[in-house]
Amino acid sequence: MRSTWVLALTIGGLLVAHPAGGQVGMGPNHKTGAPFRAKLSPPLADGTVLLVKGHVRDGATGDGIDGAELDAWQADATGHYDLDGFDYRARVITDEQGYFEIETIVPSNYGPPPHIHMIVSAPGYGRTVTEMLFLDREHPTSERPELTPKLVERKHGAKTYLEGTFDVTLRRGA
């Protein structure tokens, strides 16, 4: 039987996954076959640009996992999922140090807090299903602070974007 794990999210810290007990799932909007690309949102998408970066690490050694896969999907700026195509859906593979980056927009809420779903896996490791939560006017605090990263405002020339760190720890054979 496969285990589902919840991830803690933080700025600059190593994370440890722990059993979710069915609390975090893929939801009804997951689609297999998302393209491999580092940008979830389509070009010129409405919304605040968000850069999510981090590492996938071995839980026993802390070493980065080369070739780990992150399958991510989210709602658009109006709270809708693309069920016909692959907008706001992508897969990325970590580099030799286990590092990855994903560019998107901060998702809108459609009832629950805004979030990005992720499935993280690597050969020889257990699969992790989680969601990265964001605060908004309707959800100014989080009941799951370990899943709610701090976002930092950054500037690139005249443009402003938000950045958050999402480090994942996987366990072998889990």
N, C-alpha and C positions, 0 to 999 in steps of 0.2 A: 504494500500500500504506500502511495506517495504521501509525503508530508508537505503541508503548506506552512510557510514561515512568514512572519512579520518582520520588517526591517526597521531599524531606527535610523533616522536621518539627522544629519548635523552639519554644521559648517566646520570643516577641517578635522573631524574625528574619525577613528576607526569604529565600525559598527559591528554588532553581533546580532545575527538573526535568531529569533526564538519562535517556538511553535505558535501558530495563530489560533488554533482551535476552531478553524472555520470562520474566523472573524473577517478576513480579507479574502475576497475571491475575484475571479476574472470579470464578473458581471455579465450582463446579457449582450454587451456590445463588442466583445472580442471577435476578431476575424483572423484566421490563419493566413499566412502568405503575404504579410506586409513587406514592402520593399526594404532592402538594405540601403539606408541613407541616414545622414545625421540631422536632418531637418524634418520634424513632424508636421509643422504647419506649411500650407502651400505658400508660394511667393506672394508677397504683399498682403498677407492675411491681416484682417482687422485684429486689434488687440495689442497688449503690451508685450514686447519681445522678451523672451526668457531664455537664458542659457543655463542648462543643467549640466554640471560636470562632476566627475567623481572617479572612483576606482572600484573594481570588484576584487575582493581579497580572499585568500584562503583563511578560514577561521582558525586553523591550528598554527599556521606560520606567520600570517599577516602579509605574506607575499602577494603581489598582484597576480591575477589569473589571466594569462594570455588567451585570447580567443573566446572569452565568455560572451554570451549573447544577451542583449536586453531587447525585449519586444515591448514597445510602448504604444499607448493609444490614449486619446483624450477627446473631450468635447471641444467644439469651436467657441468663438467669442459670444455666440448666442445660446450656448448650452446644448447644441445638437451634435450627434455623432454622424459621421459619413458612413452609412451602411451599404452604399452602392459602390464606392471606390475605396481609395486608401489615403484620403486627406486626413491629417492628424493621426497617422499611423506610420510607424517605422520600426526597423530593427537596426541595431548597431552592434559591432563586435569590438571588444576591448583590444588595445594594443599590447605589446610585450610586457608592459608594466601594469596591465589591468586597467588602464585609463580609458575613459570615454567622455564624449561631449554630445549633447543633444540640444538643438535650437528649436524653439517653438514659440508659442504665445502663452501667457497665463490663461488657463482655461476659465470659462464662465461656469457658474453653478446653474444647475437645473433642478434644485431641491437640496441635494446633499452639498457639503462644502466642495468648492472647486478642487479637482484632483486629476492626476495623471496616473493611469494604471501601468504597471510594469510586471513582466515575467522575466526573471533573471535565471540563466542556466549556463552550465559549462560541463563538458564531458568529465565524468567521474565525481560530480558534485550533485547535491540535491537541487531541485528547482524551487525557486522562491517566487511567490505571487504577492504583490503588494500594491499600494497606491500612495502617491505622494500628495499630501493635502496642502491647501493654501487657504489663508484667511481672507475674508471679504466682509462687506458691510453686514450681510446676513449671518455670517459666522466669524465674529471678531475674536473668538477664542477657540481653542481646539481641545476636545476631550482626548485627543491622541497626539500630545506634543511630540512624541518620538517619531511621528510620521509627518510632522509639519516643519519643514526647514525654514530657517531664517533666510530671507531674500535680501540681497545687498544691491543698491542702485549703483550702476556703473555708467560711464560715459565713453563714447567712441566718437570723437569729433563733436558734431552738434547733436548726435543721437544719444538717447538714454535707453538703457535696458536693465532688466533685473537678472541677477545671477544667484544660483543656489547650488549647494554641494550635496551630492547623494552618493555616499559610499556604501557598498554592499559587502557583506561577509557571507560566503557560502561555506558549507561544511561538506567534506568528502562523503560520498555514498549515502547522504541523508535522504 
